[in-house]
Amino acid sequence: MNIQTDLDWIHKELETVQDPTLVQAIKNILQYRKSVTSERISVEQYNKEIDASENEIESGNFYTQEEVKQIAAQWGKK
């Protein structure tokens, strides 16, 4: 398949979507694609983000794998 064929198929499928969760997920993917740059972050920024993440974990602000499975199981059920 070529890109145009894929785009035509996607467009056709999107016309039939009734699930607002799926629409939001697709919207998020497209918005994220526009917000991502090809520039690499600095080592300092990388380390800052790691430190912030570690602080979140130490504060108990995280989900266990089992909790994530339960959350994911609810997707699309609302």
mmJSON file of the N, C-alpha and C atoms, coordinates in Angstrom:
{"data_MODEL":{"atom_site":{
"group_PDB":["ATOM","ATOM","ATOM","ATOM","ATOM","ATOM","ATOM","ATOM","ATOM","ATOM","ATOM","ATOM","ATOM","ATOM","ATOM","ATOM","ATOM","ATOM","ATOM","ATOM","ATOM","ATOM","ATOM","ATOM","ATOM","ATOM","ATOM","ATOM","ATOM","ATOM","ATOM","ATOM","ATOM","ATOM","ATOM","ATOM","ATOM","ATOM","ATOM","ATOM","ATOM","ATOM","ATOM","ATOM","ATOM","ATOM","ATOM","ATOM","ATOM","ATOM","ATOM","ATOM","ATOM","ATOM","ATOM","ATOM","ATOM","ATOM","ATOM","ATOM","ATOM","ATOM","ATOM","ATOM","ATOM","ATOM","ATOM","ATOM","ATOM","ATOM","ATOM","ATOM","ATOM","ATOM","ATOM","ATOM","ATOM","ATOM","ATOM","ATOM","ATOM","ATOM","ATOM","ATOM","ATOM","ATOM","ATOM","ATOM","ATOM","ATOM","ATOM","ATOM","ATOM","ATOM","ATOM","ATOM","ATOM","ATOM","ATOM","ATOM","ATOM","ATOM","ATOM","ATOM","ATOM","ATOM","ATOM","ATOM","ATOM","ATOM","ATOM","ATOM","ATOM","ATOM","ATOM","ATOM","ATOM","ATOM","ATOM","ATOM","ATOM","ATOM","ATOM","ATOM","ATOM","ATOM","ATOM","ATOM","ATOM","ATOM","ATOM","ATOM","ATOM","ATOM","ATOM","ATOM","ATOM","ATOM","ATOM","ATOM","ATOM","ATOM","ATOM","ATOM","ATOM","ATOM","ATOM","ATOM","ATOM","ATOM","ATOM","ATOM","ATOM","ATOM","ATOM","ATOM","ATOM","ATOM","ATOM","ATOM","ATOM","ATOM","ATOM","ATOM","ATOM","ATOM","ATOM","ATOM","ATOM","ATOM","ATOM","ATOM","ATOM","ATOM","ATOM","ATOM","ATOM","ATOM","ATOM","ATOM","ATOM","ATOM","ATOM","ATOM","ATOM","ATOM","ATOM","ATOM","ATOM","ATOM","ATOM","ATOM","ATOM","ATOM","ATOM","ATOM","ATOM","ATOM","ATOM","ATOM","ATOM","ATOM","ATOM","ATOM","ATOM","ATOM","ATOM","ATOM","ATOM","ATOM","ATOM","ATOM","ATOM","ATOM","ATOM","ATOM","ATOM","ATOM","ATOM","ATOM","ATOM","ATOM","ATOM","ATOM","ATOM","ATOM","ATOM","ATOM","ATOM","ATOM","ATOM","ATOM","ATOM","ATOM"],
"id":[1,2,3,4,5,6,7,8,9,10,11,12,13,14,15,16,17,18,19,20,21,22,23,24,25,26,27,28,29,30,31,32,33,34,35,36,37,38,39,40,41,42,43,44,45,46,47,48,49,50,51,52,53,54,55,56,57,58,59,60,61,62,63,64,65,66,67,68,69,70,71,72,73,74,75,76,77,78,79,80,81,82,83,84,85,86,87,88,89,90,91,92,93,94,95,96,97,98,99,100,101,102,103,104,105,106,107,108,109,110,111,112,113,114,115,116,117,118,119,120,121,122,123,124,125,126,127,128,129,130,131,132,133,134,135,136,137,138,139,140,141,142,143,144,145,146,147,148,149,150,151,152,153,154,155,156,157,158,159,160,161,162,163,164,165,166,167,168,169,170,171,172,173,174,175,176,177,178,179,180,181,182,183,184,185,186,187,188,189,190,191,192,193,194,195,196,197,198,199,200,201,202,203,204,205,206,207,208,209,210,211,212,213,214,215,216,217,218,219,220,221,222,223,224,225,226,227,228,229,230,231,232,233,234],
"type_symbol":["N","C","C","N","C","C","N","C","C","N","C","C","N","C","C","N","C","C","N","C","C","N","C","C","N","C","C","N","C","C","N","C","C","N","C","C","N","C","C","N","C","C","N","C","C","N","C","C","N","C","C","N","C","C","N","C","C","N","C","C","N","C","C","N","C","C","N","C","C","N","C","C","N","C","C","N","C","C","N","C","C","N","C","C","N","C","C","N","C","C","N","C","C","N","C","C","N","C","C","N","C","C","N","C","C","N","C","C","N","C","C","N","C","C","N","C","C","N","C","C","N","C","C","N","C","C","N","C","C","N","C","C","N","C","C","N","C","C","N","C","C","N","C","C","N","C","C","N","C","C","N","C","C","N","C","C","N","C","C","N","C","C","N","C","C","N","C","C","N","C","C","N","C","C","N","C","C","N","C","C","N","C","C","N","C","C","N","C","C","N","C","C","N","C","C","N","C","C","N","C","C","N","C","C","N","C","C","N","C","C","N","C","C","N","C","C","N","C","C","N","C","C","N","C","C","N","C","C","N","C","C","N","C","C"],
"label_atom_id":["N","CA","C","N","CA","C","N","CA","C","N","CA","C","N","CA","C","N","CA","C","N","CA","C","N","CA","C","N","CA","C","N","CA","C","N","CA","C","N","CA","C","N","CA","C","N","CA","C","N","CA","C","N","CA","C","N","CA","C","N","CA","C","N","CA","C","N","CA","C","N","CA","C","N","CA","C","N","CA","C","N","CA","C","N","CA","C","N","CA","C","N","CA","C","N","CA","C","N","CA","C","N","CA","C","N","CA","C","N","CA","C","N","CA","C","N","CA","C","N","CA","C","N","CA","C","N","CA","C","N","CA","C","N","CA","C","N","CA","C","N","CA","C","N","CA","C","N","CA","C","N","CA","C","N","CA","C","N","CA","C","N","CA","C","N","CA","C","N","CA","C","N","CA","C","N","CA","C","N","CA","C","N","CA","C","N","CA","C","N","CA","C","N","CA","C","N","CA","C","N","CA","C","N","CA","C","N","CA","C","N","CA","C","N","CA","C","N","CA","C","N","CA","C","N","CA","C","N","CA","C","N","CA","C","N","CA","C","N","CA","C","N","CA","C","N","CA","C","N","CA","C","N","CA","C","N","CA","C","N","CA","C","N","CA","C","N","CA","C","N","CA","C"],
"label_alt_id":[null,null,null,null,null,null,null,null,null,null,null,null,null,null,null,null,null,null,null,null,null,null,null,null,null,null,null,null,null,null,null,null,null,null,null,null,null,null,null,null,null,null,null,null,null,null,null,null,null,null,null,null,null,null,null,null,null,null,null,null,null,null,null,null,null,null,null,null,null,null,null,null,null,null,null,null,null,null,null,null,null,null,null,null,null,null,null,null,null,null,null,null,null,null,null,null,null,null,null,null,null,null,null,null,null,null,null,null,null,null,null,null,null,null,null,null,null,null,null,null,null,null,null,null,null,null,null,null,null,null,null,null,null,null,null,null,null,null,null,null,null,null,null,null,null,null,null,null,null,null,null,null,null,null,null,null,null,null,null,null,null,null,null,null,null,null,null,null,null,null,null,null,null,null,null,null,null,null,null,null,null,null,null,null,null,null,null,null,null,null,null,null,null,null,null,null,null,null,null,null,null,null,null,null,null,null,null,null,null,null,null,null,null,null,null,null,null,null,null,null,null,null,null,null,null,null,null,null,null,null,null,null,null,null],
"label_comp_id":["MET","MET","MET","ASN","ASN","ASN","ILE","ILE","ILE","GLN","GLN","GLN","THR","THR","THR","ASP","ASP","ASP","LEU","LEU","LEU","ASP","ASP","ASP","TRP","TRP","TRP","ILE","ILE","ILE","HIS","HIS","HIS","LYS","LYS","LYS","GLU","GLU","GLU","LEU","LEU","LEU","GLU","GLU","GLU","THR","THR","THR","VAL","VAL","VAL","GLN","GLN","GLN","ASP","ASP","ASP","PRO","PRO","PRO","THR","THR","THR","LEU","LEU","LEU","VAL","VAL","VAL","GLN","GLN","GLN","ALA","ALA","ALA","ILE","ILE","ILE","LYS","LYS","LYS","ASN","ASN","ASN","ILE","ILE","ILE","LEU","LEU","LEU","GLN","GLN","GLN","TYR","TYR","TYR","ARG","ARG","ARG","LYS","LYS","LYS","SER","SER","SER","VAL","VAL","VAL","THR","THR","THR","SER","SER","SER","GLU","GLU","GLU","ARG","ARG","ARG","ILE","ILE","ILE","SER","SER","SER","VAL","VAL","VAL","GLU","GLU","GLU","GLN","GLN","GLN","TYR","TYR","TYR","ASN","ASN","ASN","LYS","LYS","LYS","GLU","GLU","GLU","ILE","ILE","ILE","ASP","ASP","ASP","ALA","ALA","ALA","SER","SER","SER","GLU","GLU","GLU","ASN","ASN","ASN","GLU","GLU","GLU","ILE","ILE","ILE","GLU","GLU","GLU","SER","SER","SER","GLY","GLY","GLY","ASN","ASN","ASN","PHE","PHE","PHE","TYR","TYR","TYR","THR","THR","THR","GLN","GLN","GLN","GLU","GLU","GLU","GLU","GLU","GLU","VAL","VAL","VAL","LYS","LYS","LYS","GLN","GLN","GLN","ILE","ILE","ILE","ALA","ALA","ALA","ALA","ALA","ALA","GLN","GLN","GLN","TRP","TRP","TRP","GLY","GLY","GLY","LYS","LYS","LYS","LYS","LYS","LYS"],
"label_asym_id":["A","A","A","A","A","A","A","A","A","A","A","A","A","A","A","A","A","A","A","A","A","A","A","A","A","A","A","A","A","A","A","A","A","A","A","A","A","A","A","A","A","A","A","A","A","A","A","A","A","A","A","A","A","A","A","A","A","A","A","A","A","A","A","A","A","A","A","A","A","A","A","A","A","A","A","A","A","A","A","A","A","A","A","A","A","A","A","A","A","A","A","A","A","A","A","A","A","A","A","A","A","A","A","A","A","A","A","A","A","A","A","A","A","A","A","A","A","A","A","A","A","A","A","A","A","A","A","A","A","A","A","A","A","A","A","A","A","A","A","A","A","A","A","A","A","A","A","A","A","A","A","A","A","A","A","A","A","A","A","A","A","A","A","A","A","A","A","A","A","A","A","A","A","A","A","A","A","A","A","A","A","A","A","A","A","A","A","A","A","A","A","A","A","A","A","A","A","A","A","A","A","A","A","A","A","A","A","A","A","A","A","A","A","A","A","A","A","A","A","A","A","A","A","A","A","A","A","A","A","A","A","A","A","A"],
"label_entity_id":["1","1","1","1","1","1","1","1","1","1","1","1","1","1","1","1","1","1","1","1","1","1","1","1","1","1","1","1","1","1","1","1","1","1","1","1","1","1","1","1","1","1","1","1","1","1","1","1","1","1","1","1","1","1","1","1","1","1","1","1","1","1","1","1","1","1","1","1","1","1","1","1","1","1","1","1","1","1","1","1","1","1","1","1","1","1","1","1","1","1","1","1","1","1","1","1","1","1","1","1","1","1","1","1","1","1","1","1","1","1","1","1","1","1","1","1","1","1","1","1","1","1","1","1","1","1","1","1","1","1","1","1","1","1","1","1","1","1","1","1","1","1","1","1","1","1","1","1","1","1","1","1","1","1","1","1","1","1","1","1","1","1","1","1","1","1","1","1","1","1","1","1","1","1","1","1","1","1","1","1","1","1","1","1","1","1","1","1","1","1","1","1","1","1","1","1","1","1","1","1","1","1","1","1","1","1","1","1","1","1","1","1","1","1","1","1","1","1","1","1","1","1","1","1","1","1","1","1","1","1","1","1","1","1"],
"label_seq_id":[1,1,1,2,2,2,3,3,3,4,4,4,5,5,5,6,6,6,7,7,7,8,8,8,9,9,9,10,10,10,11,11,11,12,12,12,13,13,13,14,14,14,15,15,15,16,16,16,17,17,17,18,18,18,19,19,19,20,20,20,21,21,21,22,22,22,23,23,23,24,24,24,25,25,25,26,26,26,27,27,27,28,28,28,29,29,29,30,30,30,31,31,31,32,32,32,33,33,33,34,34,34,35,35,35,36,36,36,37,37,37,38,38,38,39,39,39,40,40,40,41,41,41,42,42,42,43,43,43,44,44,44,45,45,45,46,46,46,47,47,47,48,48,48,49,49,49,50,50,50,51,51,51,52,52,52,53,53,53,54,54,54,55,55,55,56,56,56,57,57,57,58,58,58,59,59,59,60,60,60,61,61,61,62,62,62,63,63,63,64,64,64,65,65,65,66,66,66,67,67,67,68,68,68,69,69,69,70,70,70,71,71,71,72,72,72,73,73,73,74,74,74,75,75,75,76,76,76,77,77,77,78,78,78],
"pdbx_PDB_ins_code":[null,null,null,null,null,null,null,null,null,null,null,null,null,null,null,null,null,null,null,null,null,null,null,null,null,null,null,null,null,null,null,null,null,null,null,null,null,null,null,null,null,null,null,null,null,null,null,null,null,null,null,null,null,null,null,null,null,null,null,null,null,null,null,null,null,null,null,null,null,null,null,null,null,null,null,null,null,null,null,null,null,null,null,null,null,null,null,null,null,null,null,null,null,null,null,null,null,null,null,null,null,null,null,null,null,null,null,null,null,null,null,null,null,null,null,null,null,null,null,null,null,null,null,null,null,null,null,null,null,null,null,null,null,null,null,null,null,null,null,null,null,null,null,null,null,null,null,null,null,null,null,null,null,null,null,null,null,null,null,null,null,null,null,null,null,null,null,null,null,null,null,null,null,null,null,null,null,null,null,null,null,null,null,null,null,null,null,null,null,null,null,null,null,null,null,null,null,null,null,null,null,null,null,null,null,null,null,null,null,null,null,null,null,null,null,null,null,null,null,null,null,null,null,null,null,null,null,null,null,null,null,null,null,null],
"Cartn_x":[0.831,0.0,0.871,0.337,1.05,0.378,0.994,0.516,-0.88,-1.154,-2.472,-3.57,-3.28,-4.245,-4.523,-3.475,-3.642,-4.462,-4.161,-4.899,-6.372,-6.642,-8.032,-8.774,-8.115,-8.733,-8.998,-8.007,-8.159,-9.322,-9.38,-10.455,-11.818,-11.94,-13.197,-13.575,-12.608,-12.877,-13.281,-12.632,-12.936,-14.365,-14.892,-16.261,-17.283,-16.927,-17.874,-17.648,-16.619,-16.298,-17.352,-17.874,-18.857,-18.347,-17.189,-16.636,-15.845,-16.336,-15.624,-14.227,-14.034,-12.715,-11.719,-12.137,-11.267,-10.971,-11.978,-11.772,-10.756,-10.898,-9.957,-8.55,-8.425,-7.107,-6.445,-7.205,-6.656,-6.268,-7.119,-6.826,-5.531,-5.365,-4.147,-2.909,-3.016,-1.879,-1.482,-2.468,-2.172,-1.624,-2.161,-1.643,-0.231,0.027,1.355,2.377,1.995,2.886,3.341,2.447,2.795,3.658,3.524,4.258,5.67,5.939,7.255,8.222,9.375,10.389,11.483,12.268,13.354,14.603,14.539,15.703,15.831,17.039,17.302,17.353,16.95,17.049,18.471,18.813,20.156,20.284,21.513,21.771,21.21,21.335,20.828,19.309,18.609,17.152,16.763,17.476,17.237,17.355,18.442,18.656,17.593,17.184,16.139,14.827,14.49,13.263,13.341,14.502,14.681,14.524,15.147,15.02,13.561,12.837,11.429,10.622,10.916,10.213,10.512,11.763,12.13,11.438,11.318,10.619,9.146,8.531,7.133,6.974,7.876,7.823,8.011,8.993,9.249,8.061,7.291,6.104,4.903,5.082,3.985,3.035,3.441,2.597,2.881,2.39,2.586,1.516,1.391,0.482,1.299,0.804,1.441,1.015,1.701,1.352,-0.08,-0.466,-1.83,-2.86,-2.564,-3.481,-3.622,-2.53,-2.57,-3.409,-3.274,-4.09,-5.572,-5.921,-7.32,-7.83,-7.004,-7.383,-7.591,-6.658,-6.745,-7.963,-8.331,-9.499,-10.784,-10.779,-11.962,-12.061,-10.987,-11.0,-12.085,-12.827,-13.861,-15.153,-15.188,-16.394,-17.31,-16.825,-17.614,-18.664],
"Cartn_y":[-1.193,0.0,1.251,2.281,3.552,4.463,5.578,6.467,6.998,7.324,7.862,6.823,5.584,4.508,4.355,4.403,4.31,5.481,6.691,7.867,7.786,7.319,7.162,6.172,5.063,4.052,4.621,5.33,5.927,6.917,7.763,8.754,8.067,7.029,6.283,5.681,5.095,4.495,5.547,6.708,7.763,8.274,8.23,8.697,7.856,6.63,5.743,5.653,6.295,6.205,6.947,6.266,6.853,6.911,6.33,6.24,7.507,8.35,9.59,9.355,8.236,7.929,7.684,6.968,6.719,8.012,8.847,10.136,10.968,11.003,11.771,11.2,9.875,9.242,9.612,9.576,9.939,11.412,12.242,13.675,13.91,13.203,13.343,12.932,11.847,11.391,12.474,13.043,14.054,15.335,15.722,16.914,16.683,15.496,15.176,15.213,14.672,14.644,16.061,17.027,18.406,19.056,18.584,19.228,18.683,17.523,16.904,17.53,17.897,18.431,17.398,17.615,16.676,17.014,18.11,18.506,17.63,17.282,16.499,17.448,16.933,17.757,17.682,18.666,18.702,17.657,17.332,16.402,16.983,18.287,18.933,18.779,18.997,18.849,17.399,16.486,15.05,14.683,15.125,14.834,15.49,16.695,17.393,16.603,16.071,15.288,13.974,13.359,12.132,12.433,13.509,13.89,14.145,14.841,15.124,13.831,12.91,11.621,10.821,10.81,10.091,10.697,12.021,12.68,12.285,12.183,11.756,10.343,9.46,8.073,8.019,8.757,8.772,9.33,10.209,10.786,9.856,8.715,7.762,8.08,8.979,9.414,8.565,7.32,6.401,5.326,4.569,3.427,2.153,1.114,-0.196,-0.79,-1.833,-2.487,-3.019,-3.565,-4.09,-2.967,-1.817,-0.678,-0.205,-0.176,0.242,-0.734,-2.018,-3.018,-2.77,-2.467,-2.211,-0.939,0.082,1.33,1.082,0.39,0.117,-0.736,-1.625,-2.48,-1.654,-0.48,0.384,1.273,1.377,2.23,1.778,2.695,2.387,1.879,1.672,1.167,2.294,3.52,4.652,5.066],
"Cartn_z":[0.0,0.0,0.0,-0.601,-0.537,0.491,0.761,1.822,1.52,0.27,-0.073,0.139,-0.203,0.023,1.513,2.312,3.767,4.3,3.835,4.293,3.9,2.687,2.246,3.14,3.471,4.333,5.728,6.276,7.607,7.604,6.587,6.491,6.456,5.66,5.557,6.911,7.599,8.909,9.938,9.9,10.868,10.727,9.513,9.299,10.056,10.414,11.095,12.604,13.109,14.535,15.357,16.37,17.28,18.719,18.983,20.331,20.652,21.574,21.891,22.468,23.143,23.692,22.571,21.548,20.4,19.657,19.491,18.823,19.596,20.916,21.736,21.634,21.61,21.498,20.178,19.104,17.791,17.782,18.349,18.438,19.213,20.328,21.132,20.35,19.59,18.78,17.785,17.111,16.098,16.722,17.873,18.544,19.062,19.599,20.114,18.986,17.842,16.682,16.327,16.444,16.111,17.19,18.429,19.521,19.7,19.127,19.279,18.283,18.769,17.868,17.682,16.664,16.402,17.21,17.957,18.743,19.981,20.299,21.504,22.691,23.852,25.048,25.586,26.376,26.944,28.046,28.385,29.484,30.778,30.943,32.147,32.25,31.136,31.133,31.383,30.771,30.961,32.439,33.067,34.488,35.367,34.998,35.748,35.693,34.519,34.37,35.15,35.161,35.945,37.429,37.903,39.313,39.682,38.82,39.086,39.146,38.252,38.244,39.5,39.911,41.132,42.347,42.379,43.483,43.512,42.343,42.267,42.819,42.449,42.92,44.43,44.932,46.376,47.156,46.527,47.167,47.085,46.422,46.292,45.156,44.292,43.188,41.95,41.977,40.857,40.918,39.839,39.78,39.697,40.35,40.212,38.873,38.456,37.197,37.255,38.395,38.543,38.44,39.049,38.957,37.515,36.791,35.388,34.567,34.84,34.136,34.399,35.65,35.994,35.322,35.283,34.618,33.128,32.516,31.078,30.749,31.643,31.408,31.344,31.948,31.947,30.711,29.946,28.758,27.801,27.302,26.33,26.939,28.25,28.908,29.375,29.333,29.841,28.852],
"occupancy":[1.0,1.0,1.0,1.0,1.0,1.0,1.0,1.0,1.0,1.0,1.0,1.0,1.0,1.0,1.0,1.0,1.0,1.0,1.0,1.0,1.0,1.0,1.0,1.0,1.0,1.0,1.0,1.0,1.0,1.0,1.0,1.0,1.0,1.0,1.0,1.0,1.0,1.0,1.0,1.0,1.0,1.0,1.0,1.0,1.0,1.0,1.0,1.0,1.0,1.0,1.0,1.0,1.0,1.0,1.0,1.0,1.0,1.0,1.0,1.0,1.0,1.0,1.0,1.0,1.0,1.0,1.0,1.0,1.0,1.0,1.0,1.0,1.0,1.0,1.0,1.0,1.0,1.0,1.0,1.0,1.0,1.0,1.0,1.0,1.0,1.0,1.0,1.0,1.0,1.0,1.0,1.0,1.0,1.0,1.0,1.0,1.0,1.0,1.0,1.0,1.0,1.0,1.0,1.0,1.0,1.0,1.0,1.0,1.0,1.0,1.0,1.0,1.0,1.0,1.0,1.0,1.0,1.0,1.0,1.0,1.0,1.0,1.0,1.0,1.0,1.0,1.0,1.0,1.0,1.0,1.0,1.0,1.0,1.0,1.0,1.0,1.0,1.0,1.0,1.0,1.0,1.0,1.0,1.0,1.0,1.0,1.0,1.0,1.0,1.0,1.0,1.0,1.0,1.0,1.0,1.0,1.0,1.0,1.0,1.0,1.0,1.0,1.0,1.0,1.0,1.0,1.0,1.0,1.0,1.0,1.0,1.0,1.0,1.0,1.0,1.0,1.0,1.0,1.0,1.0,1.0,1.0,1.0,1.0,1.0,1.0,1.0,1.0,1.0,1.0,1.0,1.0,1.0,1.0,1.0,1.0,1.0,1.0,1.0,1.0,1.0,1.0,1.0,1.0,1.0,1.0,1.0,1.0,1.0,1.0,1.0,1.0,1.0,1.0,1.0,1.0,1.0,1.0,1.0,1.0,1.0,1.0,1.0,1.0,1.0,1.0,1.0,1.0,1.0,1.0,1.0,1.0,1.0,1.0],
"B_iso_or_equiv":[0.0,0.0,0.0,0.0,0.0,0.0,0.0,0.0,0.0,0.0,0.0,0.0,0.0,0.0,0.0,0.0,0.0,0.0,0.0,0.0,0.0,0.0,0.0,0.0,0.0,0.0,0.0,0.0,0.0,0.0,0.0,0.0,0.0,0.0,0.0,0.0,0.0,0.0,0.0,0.0,0.0,0.0,0.0,0.0,0.0,0.0,0.0,0.0,0.0,0.0,0.0,0.0,0.0,0.0,0.0,0.0,0.0,0.0,0.0,0.0,0.0,0.0,0.0,0.0,0.0,0.0,0.0,0.0,0.0,0.0,0.0,0.0,0.0,0.0,0.0,0.0,0.0,0.0,0.0,0.0,0.0,0.0,0.0,0.0,0.0,0.0,0.0,0.0,0.0,0.0,0.0,0.0,0.0,0.0,0.0,0.0,0.0,0.0,0.0,0.0,0.0,0.0,0.0,0.0,0.0,0.0,0.0,0.0,0.0,0.0,0.0,0.0,0.0,0.0,0.0,0.0,0.0,0.0,0.0,0.0,0.0,0.0,0.0,0.0,0.0,0.0,0.0,0.0,0.0,0.0,0.0,0.0,0.0,0.0,0.0,0.0,0.0,0.0,0.0,0.0,0.0,0.0,0.0,0.0,0.0,0.0,0.0,0.0,0.0,0.0,0.0,0.0,0.0,0.0,0.0,0.0,0.0,0.0,0.0,0.0,0.0,0.0,0.0,0.0,0.0,0.0,0.0,0.0,0.0,0.0,0.0,0.0,0.0,0.0,0.0,0.0,0.0,0.0,0.0,0.0,0.0,0.0,0.0,0.0,0.0,0.0,0.0,0.0,0.0,0.0,0.0,0.0,0.0,0.0,0.0,0.0,0.0,0.0,0.0,0.0,0.0,0.0,0.0,0.0,0.0,0.0,0.0,0.0,0.0,0.0,0.0,0.0,0.0,0.0,0.0,0.0,0.0,0.0,0.0,0.0,0.0,0.0,0.0,0.0,0.0,0.0,0.0,0.0,0.0,0.0,0.0,0.0,0.0,0.0],
"pdbx_formal_charge":[null,null,null,null,null,null,null,null,null,null,null,null,null,null,null,null,null,null,null,null,null,null,null,null,null,null,null,null,null,null,null,null,null,null,null,null,null,null,null,null,null,null,null,null,null,null,null,null,null,null,null,null,null,null,null,null,null,null,null,null,null,null,null,null,null,null,null,null,null,null,null,null,null,null,null,null,null,null,null,null,null,null,null,null,null,null,null,null,null,null,null,null,null,null,null,null,null,null,null,null,null,null,null,null,null,null,null,null,null,null,null,null,null,null,null,null,null,null,null,null,null,null,null,null,null,null,null,null,null,null,null,null,null,null,null,null,null,null,null,null,null,null,null,null,null,null,null,null,null,null,null,null,null,null,null,null,null,null,null,null,null,null,null,null,null,null,null,null,null,null,null,null,null,null,null,null,null,null,null,null,null,null,null,null,null,null,null,null,null,null,null,null,null,null,null,null,null,null,null,null,null,null,null,null,null,null,null,null,null,null,null,null,null,null,null,null,null,null,null,null,null,null,null,null,null,null,null,null,null,null,null,null,null,null],
"auth_seq_id":[1,1,1,2,2,2,3,3,3,4,4,4,5,5,5,6,6,6,7,7,7,8,8,8,9,9,9,10,10,10,11,11,11,12,12,12,13,13,13,14,14,14,15,15,15,16,16,16,17,17,17,18,18,18,19,19,19,20,20,20,21,21,21,22,22,22,23,23,23,24,24,24,25,25,25,26,26,26,27,27,27,28,28,28,29,29,29,30,30,30,31,31,31,32,32,32,33,33,33,34,34,34,35,35,35,36,36,36,37,37,37,38,38,38,39,39,39,40,40,40,41,41,41,42,42,42,43,43,43,44,44,44,45,45,45,46,46,46,47,47,47,48,48,48,49,49,49,50,50,50,51,51,51,52,52,52,53,53,53,54,54,54,55,55,55,56,56,56,57,57,57,58,58,58,59,59,59,60,60,60,61,61,61,62,62,62,63,63,63,64,64,64,65,65,65,66,66,66,67,67,67,68,68,68,69,69,69,70,70,70,71,71,71,72,72,72,73,73,73,74,74,74,75,75,75,76,76,76,77,77,77,78,78,78],
"auth_comp_id":["MET","MET","MET","ASN","ASN","ASN","ILE","ILE","ILE","GLN","GLN","GLN","THR","THR","THR","ASP","ASP","ASP","LEU","LEU","LEU","ASP","ASP","ASP","TRP","TRP","TRP","ILE","ILE","ILE","HIS","HIS","HIS","LYS","LYS","LYS","GLU","GLU","GLU","LEU","LEU","LEU","GLU","GLU","GLU","THR","THR","THR","VAL","VAL","VAL","GLN","GLN","GLN","ASP","ASP","ASP","PRO","PRO","PRO","THR","THR","THR","LEU","LEU","LEU","VAL","VAL","VAL","GLN","GLN","GLN","ALA","ALA","ALA","ILE","ILE","ILE","LYS","LYS","LYS","ASN","ASN","ASN","ILE","ILE","ILE","LEU","LEU","LEU","GLN","GLN","GLN","TYR","TYR","TYR","ARG","ARG","ARG","LYS","LYS","LYS","SER","SER","SER","VAL","VAL","VAL","THR","THR","THR","SER","SER","SER","GLU","GLU","GLU","ARG","ARG","ARG","ILE","ILE","ILE","SER","SER","SER","VAL","VAL","VAL","GLU","GLU","GLU","GLN","GLN","GLN","TYR","TYR","TYR","ASN","ASN","ASN","LYS","LYS","LYS","GLU","GLU","GLU","ILE","ILE","ILE","ASP","ASP","ASP","ALA","ALA","ALA","SER","SER","SER","GLU","GLU","GLU","ASN","ASN","ASN","GLU","GLU","GLU","ILE","ILE","ILE","GLU","GLU","GLU","SER","SER","SER","GLY","GLY","GLY","ASN","ASN","ASN","PHE","PHE","PHE","TYR","TYR","TYR","THR","THR","THR","GLN","GLN","GLN","GLU","GLU","GLU","GLU","GLU","GLU","VAL","VAL","VAL","LYS","LYS","LYS","GLN","GLN","GLN","ILE","ILE","ILE","ALA","ALA","ALA","ALA","ALA","ALA","GLN","GLN","GLN","TRP","TRP","TRP","GLY","GLY","GLY","LYS","LYS","LYS","LYS","LYS","LYS"],
"auth_asym_id":["A","A","A","A","A","A","A","A","A","A","A","A","A","A","A","A","A","A","A","A","A","A","A","A","A","A","A","A","A","A","A","A","A","A","A","A","A","A","A","A","A","A","A","A","A","A","A","A","A","A","A","A","A","A","A","A","A","A","A","A","A","A","A","A","A","A","A","A","A","A","A","A","A","A","A","A","A","A","A","A","A","A","A","A","A","A","A","A","A","A","A","A","A","A","A","A","A","A","A","A","A","A","A","A","A","A","A","A","A","A","A","A","A","A","A","A","A","A","A","A","A","A","A","A","A","A","A","A","A","A","A","A","A","A","A","A","A","A","A","A","A","A","A","A","A","A","A","A","A","A","A","A","A","A","A","A","A","A","A","A","A","A","A","A","A","A","A","A","A","A","A","A","A","A","A","A","A","A","A","A","A","A","A","A","A","A","A","A","A","A","A","A","A","A","A","A","A","A","A","A","A","A","A","A","A","A","A","A","A","A","A","A","A","A","A","A","A","A","A","A","A","A","A","A","A","A","A","A","A","A","A","A","A","A"],
"auth_atom_id":["N","CA","C","N","CA","C","N","CA","C","N","CA","C","N","CA","C","N","CA","C","N","CA","C","N","CA","C","N","CA","C","N","CA","C","N","CA","C","N","CA","C","N","CA","C","N","CA","C","N","CA","C","N","CA","C","N","CA","C","N","CA","C","N","CA","C","N","CA","C","N","CA","C","N","CA","C","N","CA","C","N","CA","C","N","CA","C","N","CA","C","N","CA","C","N","CA","C","N","CA","C","N","CA","C","N","CA","C","N","CA","C","N","CA","C","N","CA","C","N","CA","C","N","CA","C","N","CA","C","N","CA","C","N","CA","C","N","CA","C","N","CA","C","N","CA","C","N","CA","C","N","CA","C","N","CA","C","N","CA","C","N","CA","C","N","CA","C","N","CA","C","N","CA","C","N","CA","C","N","CA","C","N","CA","C","N","CA","C","N","CA","C","N","CA","C","N","CA","C","N","CA","C","N","CA","C","N","CA","C","N","CA","C","N","CA","C","N","CA","C","N","CA","C","N","CA","C","N","CA","C","N","CA","C","N","CA","C","N","CA","C","N","CA","C","N","CA","C","N","CA","C","N","CA","C","N","CA","C","N","CA","C","N","CA","C","N","CA","C","N","CA","C"],
"pdbx_PDB_model_num":[1,1,1,1,1,1,1,1,1,1,1,1,1,1,1,1,1,1,1,1,1,1,1,1,1,1,1,1,1,1,1,1,1,1,1,1,1,1,1,1,1,1,1,1,1,1,1,1,1,1,1,1,1,1,1,1,1,1,1,1,1,1,1,1,1,1,1,1,1,1,1,1,1,1,1,1,1,1,1,1,1,1,1,1,1,1,1,1,1,1,1,1,1,1,1,1,1,1,1,1,1,1,1,1,1,1,1,1,1,1,1,1,1,1,1,1,1,1,1,1,1,1,1,1,1,1,1,1,1,1,1,1,1,1,1,1,1,1,1,1,1,1,1,1,1,1,1,1,1,1,1,1,1,1,1,1,1,1,1,1,1,1,1,1,1,1,1,1,1,1,1,1,1,1,1,1,1,1,1,1,1,1,1,1,1,1,1,1,1,1,1,1,1,1,1,1,1,1,1,1,1,1,1,1,1,1,1,1,1,1,1,1,1,1,1,1,1,1,1,1,1,1,1,1,1,1,1,1,1,1,1,1,1,1]
}}}
